[in-house]
């Protein structure tokens, strides 16, 4: 049996006002009208439209390893 609250819901990214419509059972108090249809609205802070990984702003910096950090931190005390 399918949950009776399973319906189309609009998920809106509040950072850039982009949205997508998908089926969900989430409970919402707000609604939005899109193309003369009223949908339940769920506002999100992060979505695929604003997350740095998906929009290409995530920088994958190569960091030094634990051993290199240790050696650099204590090189003045010991000759490694």
VENGINOR-V770353 format. One record per residue. SS is DSSP state (hx for helix, st for strand, lp for the rest). OMEGA is omega in radians with two decimals (NA if undefined). D_FIRST is the distance of its C-alpha to the first C-alpha in Angstrom with 2 decimals. Layout:
# VENGINOR-V770353
ss->{SS | SS}
omega->{OMEGA | OMEGA}
d_first->{D_FIRST | D_FIRST}
This chain:
# VENGINOR-V770353
ss->{lp | lp | lp | lp | lp | lp | st | st | st | st | st | st | st | lp | lp | lp | lp | lp | st | st | st | st | st | st | lp | lp | lp | lp | lp | st | st | st | st | st | lp | lp | st | st | st | st | st | st | st | st | lp | lp | lp | lp | lp | lp | lp | hx | hx | hx | hx | lp | lp | lp | lp | lp | lp | lp | lp | lp | lp | hx | hx | hx | hx | hx | hx | hx | hx | hx | lp | lp | lp | lp | lp | lp}
omega->{3.14 | 3.11 | -3.09 | 3.10 | 3.13 | -3.04 | 3.07 | -3.13 | 3.07 | 3.04 | -3.05 | 3.08 | -3.07 | 3.13 | -3.09 | 3.08 | 3.03 | -3.09 | 2.99 | -3.10 | 3.11 | 3.12 | -3.11 | 3.05 | -3.10 | 3.14 | -3.12 | 3.09 | -3.09 | 3.07 | 3.10 | 3.12 | 3.11 | -3.14 | 3.09 | 3.04 | 3.14 | -3.14 | 2.95 | -3.07 | 3.03 | -3.13 | -3.11 | 3.08 | -3.12 | 3.06 | 3.13 | 3.13 | -3.10 | -3.12 | -3.09 | -3.13 | -3.07 | -3.12 | 3.02 | 3.13 | 3.13 | -3.11 | 3.13 | -3.11 | 3.08 | -3.11 | 3.11 | -3.12 | -3.11 | -3.10 | 3.13 | 3.10 | 3.13 | -3.13 | 3.14 | -3.11 | -3.02 | -3.09 | 3.12 | -3.13 | -3.07 | 3.00 | -3.10 | NA}
d_first->{0.00 | 3.81 | 6.53 | 8.69 | 11.63 | 10.88 | 14.03 | 17.42 | 19.74 | 23.43 | 24.72 | 28.47 | 31.12 | 33.70 | 36.47 | 36.78 | 34.55 | 32.57 | 28.88 | 25.90 | 22.70 | 19.37 | 15.71 | 14.98 | 13.55 | 17.19 | 18.72 | 22.01 | 24.83 | 26.59 | 26.05 | 27.90 | 28.89 | 28.96 | 30.25 | 29.91 | 26.23 | 25.18 | 22.79 | 22.02 | 24.56 | 24.57 | 28.07 | 28.77 | 32.13 | 31.72 | 29.87 | 30.77 | 33.32 | 35.28 | 34.84 | 38.17 | 36.73 | 35.08 | 37.98 | 40.63 | 42.44 | 41.61 | 44.85 | 44.76 | 48.03 | 49.45 | 50.51 | 53.07 | 51.96 | 52.52 | 55.76 | 57.24 | 56.40 | 58.07 | 61.12 | 61.52 | 61.16 | 63.74 | 66.07 | 68.78 | 68.90 | 68.75 | 69.93 | 66.89}
